[in-house]
Every structure is written in C-alpha cells, then in structure tokens.
Amino acid sequence: MLAHHSPQRLPFAPGTILASRSYEEAAATLNGNLSESRIVSPQKRGARADILFNLRTLPEIKLFGACWGDAVSVRSTPLACWHGILPLAGGIVDLRADRQVKAGGMILFAPGHEVDVIWRDGTQAIVIALDNRLLRSHLEAEYEMGIPSVVERVLYIEQEHPALVSLGNLLRLTDAEFRQGQGLLSLPVAQRQLQSLFCENLLHLVPALRSLPERHILPGGLKRAVEYIHEHLEQPWSLEELVRISGVSRRSLEQAFRDKLQTSPQRYLQQCRLKAARDCLRKARPGDVQLAELAYRLGFSQPSHFTTAYKQAFGELPSQTLARFF
C-alpha cells in the first residue's frame, strides 16, 4: 500500500525542483512543468507555507513528490493528461464532490476535467501526470484500438484496490531506480517499457478501460499468417499465398481470424496497413510524405479510399494527423 512510504522521505529525491515558502513561486513552478494552469490559495490567514516539490520525468510521464505545509487550495484549467494524486500522509478533498481521499488511497482525474482540491494540513503526496497521447499510442500499439469513452471523469480508489497496490509497487520500484543515478532508467528502452507498465496499470484502474480485448497466444497457422502480413504490408495481397504460408485450409484460416481476432484476413490486413500509415504520418514532417504515394504503397487503389478508411479508423483525416504531430 502506498502509505508504507515514510512521510519523512518525500519520493523522487534527489530531484528537488522547489523548496520555498512562497505560494506564488510554487504556482509558477507547477505551471512551468505542467500543461495546464493552476491557481494556488492558502486556506487560512497567516498560513505557513513549507513547500517542497521533487520531480522525476519520463518522456511522457511526470512524477512529483509534493507537500505544501498548511492547507492549500489548488485549482486547474481543464486537464490535458491523466492526473492522479496519492496521499502518503494527510488527505486530499475534492471540493466538487465534497469527498476526501485519505493516505493510501488515490484520486484520479481524466483528461478534460478541472482539478479543484484542498490539500489538508501536512499532506504529502505523489502526483502523477500521464500524457493522454501516451495512453492513446499504447492502446493503438498493443490493442489496435482507440481510447474508449470515459463517463466517470473523477475516480476515488481505495487502498485495497489490486491495481492501486500494483501501482504502489511500481512507484516504489521507479523511485528506487531513479535514486540509482545512471541505472536502467537512463536507457530509452527502459523508459519506454516503464511507461507501458504505467499505461497497463491505468487500464486496470479505470472501469471504462477494462473492457479491452485480451491478447491471446495465437495458434500456429494463424500466427504464421499474422507474421507474414506484418512483414509484407507493402507487397501485393493474395489470400491464396496467405493460406499457403499458414499451412492450413482457407476455411480454417478464416475461422481462426474470426475466432481469435474478431475480423477477416482482408480486414486485418487493412487495419495493419492503416496503422502503418498512421505511424509514418506521426513521425514525418509536412512535405516529407505524399499522401497519394503512401496510399498506393500500402495497397489502396485510390487515395480517396485510403482517406475514407483512415478517417473511419482514427476519427481524423491523414492530413490532420500529419499536421497535429508536427
């Protein structure tokens, strides 16, 4: 459980970005390190600020250890990230719901929501800011799907929740690795793997994200066919060739696609080609990619067919993806 952290040792040190008695300086520090703006207000006259912020960063995740001293109100503009507050000592009050989260629990805000909370006297907490684009990329890469609609914009998670217990273990591991200095987390590949673990943990914390398809160990014939598709996305399509590679009958192969992947071989190929196109557009600069050429290269007979299929799959035009990620 997260409350096992000693309140005398704030996580993610060394990594102190602020030690101050100024609320204004604290607000400026937060606004300089997060995408949203925040307004900070002490809750009583003569409040004694005793502010300490530690910060450790991964490419698309920020991890804070934070304390304010006396009680303080923190309000934000609409969030661009998943924002979790995990009190280690004291408690957090969500003013909109008039609900308190005590040490060991967690309050989790979805993107688009506004934070409006009070940190009680002496509260120390871990704050996690996970970029929504990271979750989207993780779902696309691992599950070939977008982010499902999330109705509950604020979640209150009890300390006994299995996913919160796992998150506590993950945070302790991350804290320990950061303290090693030039340890595993100095390597980009380790950072990517760690970010994936945080995303998987988030999927188990949010009910709307739990209805994800399970990843299966594919039977041999289907596995050979899937691997062939991924290795030959830009080559001419032939179902007969795919059947030959799989080593099973056409009927058996099509049935395996329906049973295990809930699609047909043709549709699976198109999904893979569209994902490859999206990956290409997200990495390219405007002018580097000709959309018509990309469409033909990935087997679409007409650029208009590619544009239509792409928008149906990702909710935006190829040109919009190219512009958005530049």
N, C-alpha and C positions, 0 to 999 in steps of 0.2 A: 504494500500500500504506500502511496506517496507520502503520507505523514511520517514515514520512517526517516525521512531526511531530518537531520538536525537543524533546528531553526537558527542555531548559531553559525551555521555554514551555508551561506546562500549559494545555490548551484551556479555552475558555469563561470567559476573563477579559476584561474585568473582570466579576466575578460571584462574588467570593470570599465564601463563607459561613462559612469557618472557617480559621484559621491558629493552630495550637495545638500544645502538647507533652503534652496530656492525652488518653489513650485514652478515659477516661470521658466527657470532653466531646465527643470525636469520635463515640462510640456514641450519645450523646444527640442530637447533630446529625443523624445518619443516621435515627434513629428518629423524629425530628420532621419529616423530609422524605420518608419512605417509608412505605408502608402496613404493612410487616412490621417485626417487632422484630429487632434484631441484637445479638449478643454479640461483643465485640472483646477479643482477648487477645494480648499480646506473646509472641513465641516464644522469648525468651531473657531471662535475668536482666540487669537493667541496660539493657534496650533503650532506645534513644534515639528517642523519638517526634519526628517532624518533619512534622507533618500539615498538609496543605493541601487544601481542598475548594473547587472552583469549581462553581457550579450555574447552569444556564440552563433555563428551563422553557417548554414549550409547554402548551396546555390539558390534554393527556393524555399527555405525554411529559416525562421529566426527564433531563437530560444533565449528567453530572458529569465534571469533570476531577479526579483524585484521586491523592494519594500519601501514604504513611504514614511513610517513613523506614526504620527497621529492620523486619524481617519481623514480620508480624502475622497472626493467625487471625481470620477473620470468619465467623460462623455466623448463619443467619437462621431464623425461623419459615417455614412454607410460603408461597410467593410468591403474590401476587395479580396479578403482572404478568409480562411477558416481560423477563428480566433479562440483559443482555449485558455482559461485561467484555472490553475490548480493550486489552491491554497495549501501551504505547508504548515502554517500557523495562523491563527485568527480566522477570518472569514470574509467572503465577498457577498454583497447584497445586490441583487438585480432589481433596480427601482421600478422597472416597468411591470414586473410580475410580483413585486414585494416578496421576493424569495431569497433565502440565504443559502450559500454553499459553504460548508464548514471544511476545516482541514481534512485532507484525504479525499475529498470529492472533486468535482470539476464542473465548470460552466462552459459550454461550448456554443459559440455564435457562428451561424452560417454566413457566407458572403451576402452582402446586401442589407444585413441588419445593422442597427446602430447600437453601440455599447453605451449603456447608461448605468453605471455601477458605483457602489461605495466600497472602498477598501476600509475595513474596520481598523481600529487602533492596533498597531503592532503586527498587522498582517504581512506575512511573507509568502510569496507565491512564485510558481513557474508560469510564464506566459509563452504560449506557442502561437506563432503566426505562420500558417502554411498557405502558400500561394495557390489560389484556385486553379491556375493553369497547370500546376504540377499534378493535382488530382485528375484533371481532365486528360493530361498526357498519359498518366498511369492507367486510367481506365481504357483509353484507346489502345495502348500497347499491350496490356495484359488481358483485357476482356473484349476488345473490339466494340466498345460502346461509349456513348457519351455519359455525362453526369445526369442521373435521374432527377426528377423534380423533388425538391425537399420542401415539405409543407411546414415542418417544425423548424423555425428559424433559431430557436434557443433550446438547448438541451441541458438538463440538470442530471448529472451522472453520479450515482452513489459509489463510494469507495470499494464496495464489494463487487462491482461490475467486472466480469472477467477481462473485458477489453481494457478497462482502466487499470487493472492490476498489471496487465501486459505492458501498457503504456508506461507505468511507473518503472518497470524493469528496463524498458528501452531507454527511458530518460536517464536512469542511473548509469547504464552502460555508456550512453553518449557523453554524460558528464565525465565519467572516468577516462574515456578515450581522449576527450579534449584536454584533460589535465596531463596527458602523456606528452603533449607538445607535438613532436614530429612522429606521431603514431599513425595508425591506419587512416584516420580521418584527414590526414594531409594528402591522401591519394584521391583523385577524382572518382575512380571506380568505386571506392569505399563510400564516398559521399553519395553517389547515385544509389547504391544498394541500401544505405541507411534511409534515404528519402523514400524509397519504395516501402520500407518497413513502416515508416510513419504513415504513408498512404494506406497501407493494408490495415493498420490499426484504426485509422479514421473510418474505414469502411465498416468495421465491426462496432464502432461507437454510435453510428448514425443509422437508425432503423430503415430509413428510405434507401440507404446504400447497401443494405444487407441482401437485397433480392438479386444479387449478381449471379450470373451463371457460374457453376463450379467448373474448374478446369479439370479435364479428365485425362487419364492416361489412354491414349488412342490405341485401338487395335492395330496390328501390324500393317494390314493393307491400307487402311485409312491414313496411318502415319506416313507411309511411303508416298501416298498421293499428295498429302498436305505439304510434305517437304519438297516434293517436285514442283508444286505450284509456287511456293515461296522462292525457289531457286530459278524459276523460269517465267517470272512475271512479264517480262518484255518480249517473250517469244510467242509465236502463233499458237492459238488454243486448239487442242484436239482432245476430245473426250476419249477417243479410242486409244490415243497414246497414254492418257492418264490411267485407263483401265489396264493397259499392258504393264505400266510401271507398278501399279498396285498389286498385281498378281492375283486379283480376284475378278469375279464376273462383274459386268456392268450393273446388273441388278443389285448385287451385294454391295458394291461400292456406293451406289446412290442411296441404298438403305442405310449404310453406315454414316453417310453425311447427314441424313435426316435424323437418325437416332442420336448421334453424338454431337453434332454441330448445329442441329436445327436449321439446316439450309441444304441447298443443292450444290453439286460441284461447280456449276456455272456461276451461281450466286456467290459462292465462297471466293472464287477467282476474282470476281468484280470487287468484292469487299477488300480483298488484299491489294488489288491494283489502286483502288481509291485511297486506301491508307498510305500506300507508297507515294501516291501523288501528293497527299497532304504533308507527308514528311518532307518531300522535296520542296514544296512551296514554303514550308515553315523555316527551312534553312537557307532559302535563296533570297537574293536582293531583287527588287523590281528591275526588270531589264535583263536579268540573268536567265530567265525562263520564258519561253514562248508557250503559251497555254495550248495552242493548237498542236504544236510539236509534241508536247507532253502527252496530250490526249491520244495522238496516233501511236506514240511509242508504247503506250500502255494498252493498246488493243481496241480503242474506241474508233469506230468507223467515221464518226462525225464529232467535231468539237462540241457541238450543241448537245449531243448525247452525253458526253463527258460532263458538261456543265450541269445538266439536269440531274444526273446520277449523283454528282458531288454535292449539290445543294440538298438533295434528299437525305444523303448520308450524314452531313455535318451541319446543316442549317445555315450555310452561307456559301457564297459563290467562291470559286477558286481565286479570283482576283482579290476578294476581300481577305482571304487567308494570307495571300502574298503581302498585301498592304499592312495587315494587322501585326504580323510578326517581323516586319522590317524595323 
